[in-house]
């Protein structure tokens, strides 16, 4: 698979590559590393990490992304 920036990955503020949901869908499975955009509900991540990731995703509020205190 040829990776295309903006479709399969982006580079975050820390300079790290972050795979998108589209990348994971095309890959076809959860790799078990707890990726930010995993569309497979972290099915291959071991406990207790899986539960923590699912809880964090459930509590995520995108409206708070650009707010500063």
mmCIF file of the N, C-alpha and C atoms, coordinates in Angstrom:
data_MODEL
# 
_entry.id   MODEL 
# 
loop_
_atom_site.group_PDB 
_atom_site.id 
_atom_site.type_symbol 
_atom_site.label_atom_id 
_atom_site.label_alt_id 
_atom_site.label_comp_id 
_atom_site.label_asym_id 
_atom_site.label_entity_id 
_atom_site.label_seq_id 
_atom_site.pdbx_PDB_ins_code 
_atom_site.Cartn_x 
_atom_site.Cartn_y 
_atom_site.Cartn_z 
_atom_site.occupancy 
_atom_site.B_iso_or_equiv 
_atom_site.pdbx_formal_charge 
_atom_site.auth_seq_id 
_atom_site.auth_comp_id 
_atom_site.auth_asym_id 
_atom_site.auth_atom_id 
_atom_site.pdbx_PDB_model_num 
ATOM 1   N N  . UNK A 1 1  ? 0.847   -1.176 0.000  1.00 0.00 ? 1  UNK A N  1 
ATOM 2   C CA . UNK A 1 1  ? 0.000   0.000  0.000  1.00 0.00 ? 1  UNK A CA 1 
ATOM 3   C C  . UNK A 1 1  ? 0.895   1.244  0.000  1.00 0.00 ? 1  UNK A C  1 
ATOM 4   N N  . UNK A 1 2  ? 0.640   2.126  -0.917 1.00 0.00 ? 2  UNK A N  1 
ATOM 5   C CA . UNK A 1 2  ? 1.352   3.405  -0.935 1.00 0.00 ? 2  UNK A CA 1 
ATOM 6   C C  . UNK A 1 2  ? 0.687   4.331  0.066  1.00 0.00 ? 2  UNK A C  1 
ATOM 7   N N  . UNK A 1 3  ? 1.465   4.865  0.994  1.00 0.00 ? 3  UNK A N  1 
ATOM 8   C CA . UNK A 1 3  ? 0.919   5.750  2.017  1.00 0.00 ? 3  UNK A CA 1 
ATOM 9   C C  . UNK A 1 3  ? 0.889   7.183  1.507  1.00 0.00 ? 3  UNK A C  1 
ATOM 10  N N  . UNK A 1 4  ? -0.282  7.817  1.687  1.00 0.00 ? 4  UNK A N  1 
ATOM 11  C CA . UNK A 1 4  ? -0.471  9.186  1.231  1.00 0.00 ? 4  UNK A CA 1 
ATOM 12  C C  . UNK A 1 4  ? -0.741  10.066 2.444  1.00 0.00 ? 4  UNK A C  1 
ATOM 13  N N  . UNK A 1 5  ? 0.111   11.087 2.604  1.00 0.00 ? 5  UNK A N  1 
ATOM 14  C CA . UNK A 1 5  ? -0.069  11.999 3.733  1.00 0.00 ? 5  UNK A CA 1 
ATOM 15  C C  . UNK A 1 5  ? -1.433  12.675 3.628  1.00 0.00 ? 5  UNK A C  1 
ATOM 16  N N  . UNK A 1 6  ? -2.126  12.750 4.753  1.00 0.00 ? 6  UNK A N  1 
ATOM 17  C CA . UNK A 1 6  ? -3.456  13.346 4.795  1.00 0.00 ? 6  UNK A CA 1 
ATOM 18  C C  . UNK A 1 6  ? -4.571  12.341 4.578  1.00 0.00 ? 6  UNK A C  1 
ATOM 19  N N  . UNK A 1 7  ? -4.241  11.191 4.029  1.00 0.00 ? 7  UNK A N  1 
ATOM 20  C CA . UNK A 1 7  ? -5.231  10.122 3.836  1.00 0.00 ? 7  UNK A CA 1 
ATOM 21  C C  . UNK A 1 7  ? -4.899  8.951  4.739  1.00 0.00 ? 7  UNK A C  1 
ATOM 22  N N  . UNK A 1 8  ? -3.668  8.490  4.707  1.00 0.00 ? 8  UNK A N  1 
ATOM 23  C CA . UNK A 1 8  ? -3.261  7.335  5.501  1.00 0.00 ? 8  UNK A CA 1 
ATOM 24  C C  . UNK A 1 8  ? -2.540  7.724  6.791  1.00 0.00 ? 8  UNK A C  1 
ATOM 25  N N  . UNK A 1 9  ? -2.001  8.912  6.836  1.00 0.00 ? 9  UNK A N  1 
ATOM 26  C CA . UNK A 1 9  ? -1.286  9.362  8.038  1.00 0.00 ? 9  UNK A CA 1 
ATOM 27  C C  . UNK A 1 9  ? -1.185  10.880 8.036  1.00 0.00 ? 9  UNK A C  1 
ATOM 28  N N  . UNK A 1 10 ? -0.869  11.409 9.205  1.00 0.00 ? 10 UNK A N  1 
ATOM 29  C CA . UNK A 1 10 ? -0.508  12.817 9.317  1.00 0.00 ? 10 UNK A CA 1 
ATOM 30  C C  . UNK A 1 10 ? 0.629   12.903 10.325 1.00 0.00 ? 10 UNK A C  1 
ATOM 31  N N  . UNK A 1 11 ? 1.266   14.035 10.369 1.00 0.00 ? 11 UNK A N  1 
ATOM 32  C CA . UNK A 1 11 ? 2.363   14.242 11.305 1.00 0.00 ? 11 UNK A CA 1 
ATOM 33  C C  . UNK A 1 11 ? 1.867   15.200 12.383 1.00 0.00 ? 11 UNK A C  1 
ATOM 34  N N  . UNK A 1 12 ? 1.907   14.736 13.650 1.00 0.00 ? 12 UNK A N  1 
ATOM 35  C CA . UNK A 1 12 ? 1.360   15.551 14.734 1.00 0.00 ? 12 UNK A CA 1 
ATOM 36  C C  . UNK A 1 12 ? 2.327   16.665 15.152 1.00 0.00 ? 12 UNK A C  1 
ATOM 37  N N  . UNK A 1 13 ? 1.922   17.434 16.154 1.00 0.00 ? 13 UNK A N  1 
ATOM 38  C CA . UNK A 1 13 ? 2.701   18.580 16.620 1.00 0.00 ? 13 UNK A CA 1 
ATOM 39  C C  . UNK A 1 13 ? 4.075   18.183 17.146 1.00 0.00 ? 13 UNK A C  1 
ATOM 40  N N  . UNK A 1 14 ? 4.217   16.930 17.560 1.00 0.00 ? 14 UNK A N  1 
ATOM 41  C CA . UNK A 1 14 ? 5.488   16.432 18.086 1.00 0.00 ? 14 UNK A CA 1 
ATOM 42  C C  . UNK A 1 14 ? 6.373   15.846 16.986 1.00 0.00 ? 14 UNK A C  1 
ATOM 43  N N  . UNK A 1 15 ? 5.890   15.895 15.746 1.00 0.00 ? 15 UNK A N  1 
ATOM 44  C CA . UNK A 1 15 ? 6.655   15.365 14.629 1.00 0.00 ? 15 UNK A CA 1 
ATOM 45  C C  . UNK A 1 15 ? 6.514   13.865 14.434 1.00 0.00 ? 15 UNK A C  1 
ATOM 46  N N  . UNK A 1 16 ? 5.532   13.264 15.102 1.00 0.00 ? 16 UNK A N  1 
ATOM 47  C CA . UNK A 1 16 ? 5.324   11.814 14.992 1.00 0.00 ? 16 UNK A CA 1 
ATOM 48  C C  . UNK A 1 16 ? 4.282   11.501 13.926 1.00 0.00 ? 16 UNK A C  1 
ATOM 49  N N  . UNK A 1 17 ? 4.479   10.386 13.229 1.00 0.00 ? 17 UNK A N  1 
ATOM 50  C CA . UNK A 1 17 ? 3.504   9.914  12.255 1.00 0.00 ? 17 UNK A CA 1 
ATOM 51  C C  . UNK A 1 17 ? 2.327   9.294  12.997 1.00 0.00 ? 17 UNK A C  1 
ATOM 52  N N  . UNK A 1 18 ? 1.107   9.657  12.593 1.00 0.00 ? 18 UNK A N  1 
ATOM 53  C CA . UNK A 1 18 ? -0.111  9.111  13.195 1.00 0.00 ? 18 UNK A CA 1 
ATOM 54  C C  . UNK A 1 18 ? -0.941  8.526  12.061 1.00 0.00 ? 18 UNK A C  1 
ATOM 55  N N  . UNK A 1 19 ? -1.222  7.231  12.140 1.00 0.00 ? 19 UNK A N  1 
ATOM 56  C CA . UNK A 1 19 ? -2.025  6.587  11.109 1.00 0.00 ? 19 UNK A CA 1 
ATOM 57  C C  . UNK A 1 19 ? -3.496  6.949  11.293 1.00 0.00 ? 19 UNK A C  1 
ATOM 58  N N  . UNK A 1 20 ? -4.173  7.173  10.177 1.00 0.00 ? 20 UNK A N  1 
ATOM 59  C CA . UNK A 1 20 ? -5.583  7.557  10.197 1.00 0.00 ? 20 UNK A CA 1 
ATOM 60  C C  . UNK A 1 20 ? -6.480  6.315  10.253 1.00 0.00 ? 20 UNK A C  1 
ATOM 61  N N  . UNK A 1 21 ? -7.757  6.561  10.493 1.00 0.00 ? 21 UNK A N  1 
ATOM 62  C CA . UNK A 1 21 ? -8.732  5.472  10.477 1.00 0.00 ? 21 UNK A CA 1 
ATOM 63  C C  . UNK A 1 21 ? -8.745  4.804  9.104  1.00 0.00 ? 21 UNK A C  1 
ATOM 64  N N  . UNK A 1 22 ? -8.630  5.591  8.040  1.00 0.00 ? 22 UNK A N  1 
ATOM 65  C CA . UNK A 1 22 ? -8.614  5.036  6.680  1.00 0.00 ? 22 UNK A CA 1 
ATOM 66  C C  . UNK A 1 22 ? -7.474  4.038  6.508  1.00 0.00 ? 22 UNK A C  1 
ATOM 67  N N  . UNK A 1 23 ? -6.297  4.371  7.024  1.00 0.00 ? 23 UNK A N  1 
ATOM 68  C CA . UNK A 1 23 ? -5.164  3.451  6.947  1.00 0.00 ? 23 UNK A CA 1 
ATOM 69  C C  . UNK A 1 23 ? -5.508  2.124  7.611  1.00 0.00 ? 23 UNK A C  1 
ATOM 70  N N  . UNK A 1 24 ? -6.065  2.200  8.808  1.00 0.00 ? 24 UNK A N  1 
ATOM 71  C CA . UNK A 1 24 ? -6.386  0.975  9.555  1.00 0.00 ? 24 UNK A CA 1 
ATOM 72  C C  . UNK A 1 24 ? -7.453  0.146  8.856  1.00 0.00 ? 24 UNK A C  1 
ATOM 73  N N  . UNK A 1 25 ? -8.437  0.810  8.283  1.00 0.00 ? 25 UNK A N  1 
ATOM 74  C CA . UNK A 1 25 ? -9.485  0.088  7.553  1.00 0.00 ? 25 UNK A CA 1 
ATOM 75  C C  . UNK A 1 25 ? -8.878  -0.654 6.366  1.00 0.00 ? 25 UNK A C  1 
ATOM 76  N N  . UNK A 1 26 ? -7.999  0.013  5.636  1.00 0.00 ? 26 UNK A N  1 
ATOM 77  C CA . UNK A 1 26 ? -7.362  -0.642 4.496  1.00 0.00 ? 26 UNK A CA 1 
ATOM 78  C C  . UNK A 1 26 ? -6.437  -1.769 4.939  1.00 0.00 ? 26 UNK A C  1 
ATOM 79  N N  . UNK A 1 27 ? -5.813  -1.627 6.106  1.00 0.00 ? 27 UNK A N  1 
ATOM 80  C CA . UNK A 1 27 ? -4.951  -2.685 6.641  1.00 0.00 ? 27 UNK A CA 1 
ATOM 81  C C  . UNK A 1 27 ? -5.797  -3.900 7.013  1.00 0.00 ? 27 UNK A C  1 
ATOM 82  N N  . UNK A 1 28 ? -6.965  -3.653 7.593  1.00 0.00 ? 28 UNK A N  1 
ATOM 83  C CA . UNK A 1 28 ? -7.927  -4.721 7.820  1.00 0.00 ? 28 UNK A CA 1 
ATOM 84  C C  . UNK A 1 28 ? -7.961  -5.365 9.191  1.00 0.00 ? 28 UNK A C  1 
ATOM 85  N N  . UNK A 1 29 ? -7.154  -4.888 10.131 1.00 0.00 ? 29 UNK A N  1 
ATOM 86  C CA . UNK A 1 29 ? -7.181  -5.495 11.462 1.00 0.00 ? 29 UNK A CA 1 
ATOM 87  C C  . UNK A 1 29 ? -6.528  -4.575 12.485 1.00 0.00 ? 29 UNK A C  1 
ATOM 88  N N  . UNK A 1 30 ? -6.785  -4.856 13.747 1.00 0.00 ? 30 UNK A N  1 
ATOM 89  C CA . UNK A 1 30 ? -6.157  -4.125 14.853 1.00 0.00 ? 30 UNK A CA 1 
ATOM 90  C C  . UNK A 1 30 ? -4.778  -4.720 15.102 1.00 0.00 ? 30 UNK A C  1 
ATOM 91  N N  . UNK A 1 31 ? -3.762  -3.853 15.119 1.00 0.00 ? 31 UNK A N  1 
ATOM 92  C CA . UNK A 1 31 ? -2.387  -4.327 15.317 1.00 0.00 ? 31 UNK A CA 1 
ATOM 93  C C  . UNK A 1 31 ? -2.056  -4.559 16.793 1.00 0.00 ? 31 UNK A C  1 
ATOM 94  N N  . UNK A 1 32 ? -2.864  -4.004 17.700 1.00 0.00 ? 32 UNK A N  1 
ATOM 95  C CA . UNK A 1 32 ? -2.644  -4.218 19.128 1.00 0.00 ? 32 UNK A CA 1 
ATOM 96  C C  . UNK A 1 32 ? -1.764  -3.175 19.798 1.00 0.00 ? 32 UNK A C  1 
ATOM 97  N N  . UNK A 1 33 ? -1.401  -2.118 19.080 1.00 0.00 ? 33 UNK A N  1 
ATOM 98  C CA . UNK A 1 33 ? -0.533  -1.088 19.656 1.00 0.00 ? 33 UNK A CA 1 
ATOM 99  C C  . UNK A 1 33 ? -1.297  0.080  20.274 1.00 0.00 ? 33 UNK A C  1 
ATOM 100 N N  . UNK A 1 34 ? -2.617  0.065  20.230 1.00 0.00 ? 34 UNK A N  1 
ATOM 101 C CA . UNK A 1 34 ? -3.403  1.143  20.838 1.00 0.00 ? 34 UNK A CA 1 
ATOM 102 C C  . UNK A 1 34 ? -3.401  2.414  20.013 1.00 0.00 ? 34 UNK A C  1 
ATOM 103 N N  . UNK A 1 35 ? -3.466  2.274  18.707 1.00 0.00 ? 35 UNK A N  1 
ATOM 104 C CA . UNK A 1 35 ? -3.415  3.428  17.805 1.00 0.00 ? 35 UNK A CA 1 
ATOM 105 C C  . UNK A 1 35 ? -4.593  4.374  18.042 1.00 0.00 ? 35 UNK A C  1 
ATOM 106 N N  . UNK A 1 36 ? -4.318  5.657  17.955 1.00 0.00 ? 36 UNK A N  1 
ATOM 107 C CA . UNK A 1 36 ? -5.306  6.697  18.230 1.00 0.00 ? 36 UNK A CA 1 
ATOM 108 C C  . UNK A 1 36 ? -6.582  6.540  17.398 1.00 0.00 ? 36 UNK A C  1 
ATOM 109 N N  . UNK A 1 37 ? -6.460  6.165  16.142 1.00 0.00 ? 37 UNK A N  1 
ATOM 110 C CA . UNK A 1 37 ? -7.614  6.116  15.246 1.00 0.00 ? 37 UNK A CA 1 
ATOM 111 C C  . UNK A 1 37 ? -8.061  4.691  14.916 1.00 0.00 ? 37 UNK A C  1 
ATOM 112 N N  . UNK A 1 38 ? -7.809  3.742  15.816 1.00 0.00 ? 38 UNK A N  1 
ATOM 113 C CA . UNK A 1 38 ? -8.187  2.343  15.585 1.00 0.00 ? 38 UNK A CA 1 
ATOM 114 C C  . UNK A 1 38 ? -9.699  2.205  15.429 1.00 0.00 ? 38 UNK A C  1 
ATOM 115 N N  . UNK A 1 39 ? -10.173 1.693  14.278 1.00 0.00 ? 39 UNK A N  1 
ATOM 116 C CA . UNK A 1 39 ? -11.610 1.505  14.082 1.00 0.00 ? 39 UNK A CA 1 
ATOM 117 C C  . UNK A 1 39 ? -12.112 0.154  14.598 1.00 0.00 ? 39 UNK A C  1 
ATOM 118 N N  . UNK A 1 40 ? -11.230 -0.615 15.203 1.00 0.00 ? 40 UNK A N  1 
ATOM 119 C CA . UNK A 1 40 ? -11.569 -1.973 15.627 1.00 0.00 ? 40 UNK A CA 1 
ATOM 120 C C  . UNK A 1 40 ? -11.733 -2.095 17.141 1.00 0.00 ? 40 UNK A C  1 
ATOM 121 N N  . UNK A 1 41 ? -11.984 -0.969 17.808 1.00 0.00 ? 41 UNK A N  1 
ATOM 122 C CA . UNK A 1 41 ? -12.165 -0.962 19.268 1.00 0.00 ? 41 UNK A CA 1 
ATOM 123 C C  . UNK A 1 41 ? -11.037 -1.662 20.004 1.00 0.00 ? 41 UNK A C  1 
ATOM 124 N N  . UNK A 1 42 ? -9.835  -1.509 19.485 1.00 0.00 ? 42 UNK A N  1 
ATOM 125 C CA . UNK A 1 42 ? -8.629  -2.017 20.157 1.00 0.00 ? 42 UNK A CA 1 
ATOM 126 C C  . UNK A 1 42 ? -8.715  -3.513 20.469 1.00 0.00 ? 42 UNK A C  1 
ATOM 127 N N  . UNK A 1 43 ? -9.318  -4.298 19.587 1.00 0.00 ? 43 UNK A N  1 
ATOM 128 C CA . UNK A 1 43 ? -9.598  -5.710 19.874 1.00 0.00 ? 43 UNK A CA 1 
ATOM 129 C C  . UNK A 1 43 ? -8.359  -6.556 20.167 1.00 0.00 ? 43 UNK A C  1 
ATOM 130 N N  . UNK A 1 44 ? -7.190  -6.150 19.705 1.00 0.00 ? 44 UNK A N  1 
ATOM 131 C CA . UNK A 1 44 ? -5.974  -6.931 19.971 1.00 0.00 ? 44 UNK A CA 1 
ATOM 132 C C  . UNK A 1 44 ? -5.063  -6.298 21.018 1.00 0.00 ? 44 UNK A C  1 
ATOM 133 N N  . UNK A 1 45 ? -5.550  -5.271 21.700 1.00 0.00 ? 45 UNK A N  1 
ATOM 134 C CA . UNK A 1 45 ? -4.795  -4.646 22.785 1.00 0.00 ? 45 UNK A CA 1 
ATOM 135 C C  . UNK A 1 45 ? -5.115  -5.409 24.065 1.00 0.00 ? 45 UNK A C  1 
ATOM 136 N N  . UNK A 1 46 ? -4.094  -5.734 24.826 1.00 0.00 ? 46 UNK A N  1 
ATOM 137 C CA . UNK A 1 46 ? -4.306  -6.500 26.050 1.00 0.00 ? 46 UNK A CA 1 
ATOM 138 C C  . UNK A 1 46 ? -4.844  -5.619 27.169 1.00 0.00 ? 46 UNK A C  1 
ATOM 139 N N  . UNK A 1 47 ? -5.529  -6.252 28.103 1.00 0.00 ? 47 UNK A N  1 
ATOM 140 C CA . UNK A 1 47 ? -6.035  -5.554 29.285 1.00 0.00 ? 47 UNK A CA 1 
ATOM 141 C C  . UNK A 1 47 ? -4.884  -5.325 30.256 1.00 0.00 ? 47 UNK A C  1 
ATOM 142 N N  . UNK A 1 48 ? -4.906  -4.299 31.049 1.00 0.00 ? 48 UNK A N  1 
ATOM 143 C CA . UNK A 1 48 ? -5.966  -3.307 31.214 1.00 0.00 ? 48 UNK A CA 1 
ATOM 144 C C  . UNK A 1 48 ? -5.886  -2.146 30.225 1.00 0.00 ? 48 UNK A C  1 
ATOM 145 N N  . UNK A 1 49 ? -4.890  -2.146 29.348 1.00 0.00 ? 49 UNK A N  1 
ATOM 146 C CA . UNK A 1 49 ? -4.722  -1.028 28.410 1.00 0.00 ? 49 UNK A CA 1 
ATOM 147 C C  . UNK A 1 49 ? -5.950  -0.849 27.520 1.00 0.00 ? 49 UNK A C  1 
ATOM 148 N N  . UNK A 1 50 ? -6.549  -1.945 27.060 1.00 0.00 ? 50 UNK A N  1 
ATOM 149 C CA . UNK A 1 50 ? -7.709  -1.838 26.167 1.00 0.00 ? 50 UNK A CA 1 
ATOM 150 C C  . UNK A 1 50 ? -8.845  -1.082 26.832 1.00 0.00 ? 50 UNK A C  1 
ATOM 151 N N  . UNK A 1 51 ? -9.158  -1.431 28.075 1.00 0.00 ? 51 UNK A N  1 
ATOM 152 C CA . UNK A 1 51 ? -10.239 -0.755 28.794 1.00 0.00 ? 51 UNK A CA 1 
ATOM 153 C C  . UNK A 1 51 ? -9.949  0.727  28.977 1.00 0.00 ? 51 UNK A C  1 
ATOM 154 N N  . UNK A 1 52 ? -8.700  1.066  29.257 1.00 0.00 ? 52 UNK A N  1 
ATOM 155 C CA . UNK A 1 52 ? -8.326  2.474  29.433 1.00 0.00 ? 52 UNK A CA 1 
ATOM 156 C C  . UNK A 1 52 ? -8.472  3.248  28.125 1.00 0.00 ? 52 UNK A C  1 
ATOM 157 N N  . UNK A 1 53 ? -8.071  2.648  27.023 1.00 0.00 ? 53 UNK A N  1 
ATOM 158 C CA . UNK A 1 53 ? -8.200  3.305  25.723 1.00 0.00 ? 53 UNK A CA 1 
ATOM 159 C C  . UNK A 1 53 ? -9.664  3.510  25.337 1.00 0.00 ? 53 UNK A C  1 
ATOM 160 N N  . UNK A 1 54 ? -10.490 2.502  25.574 1.00 0.00 ? 54 UNK A N  1 
ATOM 161 C CA . UNK A 1 54 ? -11.913 2.617  25.257 1.00 0.00 ? 54 UNK A CA 1 
ATOM 162 C C  . UNK A 1 54 ? -12.580 3.683  26.119 1.00 0.00 ? 54 UNK A C  1 
ATOM 163 N N  . UNK A 1 55 ? -12.211 3.754  27.381 1.00 0.00 ? 55 UNK A N  1 
ATOM 164 C CA . UNK A 1 55 ? -12.775 4.758  28.284 1.00 0.00 ? 55 UNK A CA 1 
ATOM 165 C C  . UNK A 1 55 ? -12.346 6.160  27.851 1.00 0.00 ? 55 UNK A C  1 
ATOM 166 N N  . UNK A 1 56 ? -11.078 6.317  27.491 1.00 0.00 ? 56 UNK A N  1 
ATOM 167 C CA . UNK A 1 56 ? -10.586 7.619  27.036 1.00 0.00 ? 56 UNK A CA 1 
ATOM 168 C C  . UNK A 1 56 ? -11.316 8.057  25.764 1.00 0.00 ? 56 UNK A C  1 
ATOM 169 N N  . UNK A 1 57 ? -11.553 7.119  24.872 1.00 0.00 ? 57 UNK A N  1 
ATOM 170 C CA . UNK A 1 57 ? -12.264 7.446  23.633 1.00 0.00 ? 57 UNK A CA 1 
ATOM 171 C C  . UNK A 1 57 ? -13.702 7.856  23.936 1.00 0.00 ? 57 UNK A C  1 
ATOM 172 N N  . UNK A 1 58 ? -14.328 7.165  24.866 1.00 0.00 ? 58 UNK A N  1 
ATOM 173 C CA . UNK A 1 58 ? -15.710 7.466  25.234 1.00 0.00 ? 58 UNK A CA 1 
ATOM 174 C C  . UNK A 1 58 ? -15.822 8.864  25.845 1.00 0.00 ? 58 UNK A C  1 
ATOM 175 N N  . UNK A 1 59 ? -14.818 9.264  26.612 1.00 0.00 ? 59 UNK A N  1 
ATOM 176 C CA . UNK A 1 59 ? -14.847 10.548 27.306 1.00 0.00 ? 59 UNK A CA 1 
ATOM 177 C C  . UNK A 1 59 ? -14.254 11.696 26.496 1.00 0.00 ? 59 UNK A C  1 
ATOM 178 N N  . UNK A 1 60 ? -13.770 11.404 25.296 1.00 0.00 ? 60 UNK A N  1 
ATOM 179 C CA . UNK A 1 60 ? -13.139 12.425 24.464 1.00 0.00 ? 60 UNK A CA 1 
ATOM 180 C C  . UNK A 1 60 ? -14.156 13.478 24.043 1.00 0.00 ? 60 UNK A C  1 
ATOM 181 N N  . UNK A 1 61 ? -13.787 14.733 24.204 1.00 0.00 ? 61 UNK A N  1 
ATOM 182 C CA . UNK A 1 61 ? -14.644 15.848 23.813 1.00 0.00 ? 61 UNK A CA 1 
ATOM 183 C C  . UNK A 1 61 ? -13.897 16.711 22.790 1.00 0.00 ? 61 UNK A C  1 
ATOM 184 N N  . UNK A 1 62 ? -14.211 16.568 21.506 1.00 0.00 ? 62 UNK A N  1 
ATOM 185 C CA . UNK A 1 62 ? -13.484 17.330 20.485 1.00 0.00 ? 62 UNK A CA 1 
ATOM 186 C C  . UNK A 1 62 ? -13.654 18.835 20.619 1.00 0.00 ? 62 UNK A C  1 
ATOM 187 N N  . UNK A 1 63 ? -14.682 19.290 21.309 1.00 0.00 ? 63 UNK A N  1 
ATOM 188 C CA . UNK A 1 63 ? -14.885 20.721 21.496 1.00 0.00 ? 63 UNK A CA 1 
ATOM 189 C C  . UNK A 1 63 ? -13.803 21.336 22.379 1.00 0.00 ? 63 UNK A C  1 
ATOM 190 N N  . UNK A 1 64 ? -13.092 20.506 23.137 1.00 0.00 ? 64 UNK A N  1 
ATOM 191 C CA . UNK A 1 64 ? -12.043 21.004 24.023 1.00 0.00 ? 64 UNK A CA 1 
ATOM 192 C C  . UNK A 1 64 ? -10.668 21.043 23.369 1.00 0.00 ? 64 UNK A C  1 
ATOM 193 N N  . UNK A 1 65 ? -10.556 20.667 22.125 1.00 0.00 ? 65 UNK A N  1 
ATOM 194 C CA . UNK A 1 65 ? -9.245  20.576 21.472 1.00 0.00 ? 65 UNK A CA 1 
ATOM 195 C C  . UNK A 1 65 ? -8.519  21.915 21.398 1.00 0.00 ? 65 UNK A C  1 
ATOM 196 N N  . UNK A 1 66 ? -9.222  22.965 21.062 1.00 0.00 ? 66 UNK A N  1 
ATOM 197 C CA . UNK A 1 66 ? -8.558  24.246 20.844 1.00 0.00 ? 66 UNK A CA 1 
ATOM 198 C C  . UNK A 1 66 ? -8.770  25.251 21.962 1.00 0.00 ? 66 UNK A C  1 
ATOM 199 N N  . UNK A 1 67 ? -9.359  24.817 23.063 1.00 0.00 ? 67 UNK A N  1 
ATOM 200 C CA . UNK A 1 67 ? -9.582  25.707 24.189 1.00 0.00 ? 67 UNK A CA 1 
ATOM 201 C C  . UNK A 1 67 ? -8.348  25.788 25.055 1.00 0.00 ? 67 UNK A C  1 
ATOM 202 N N  . UNK A 1 68 ? -8.070  26.975 25.524 1.00 0.00 ? 68 UNK A N  1 
ATOM 203 C CA . UNK A 1 68 ? -6.947  27.192 26.447 1.00 0.00 ? 68 UNK A CA 1 
ATOM 204 C C  . UNK A 1 68 ? -7.517  27.724 27.747 1.00 0.00 ? 68 UNK A C  1 
ATOM 205 N N  . UNK A 1 69 ? -6.918  27.259 28.825 1.00 0.00 ? 69 UNK A N  1 
ATOM 206 C CA . UNK A 1 69 ? -7.384  27.726 30.137 1.00 0.00 ? 69 UNK A CA 1 
ATOM 207 C C  . UNK A 1 69 ? -6.624  28.935 30.584 1.00 0.00 ? 69 UNK A C  1 
# 
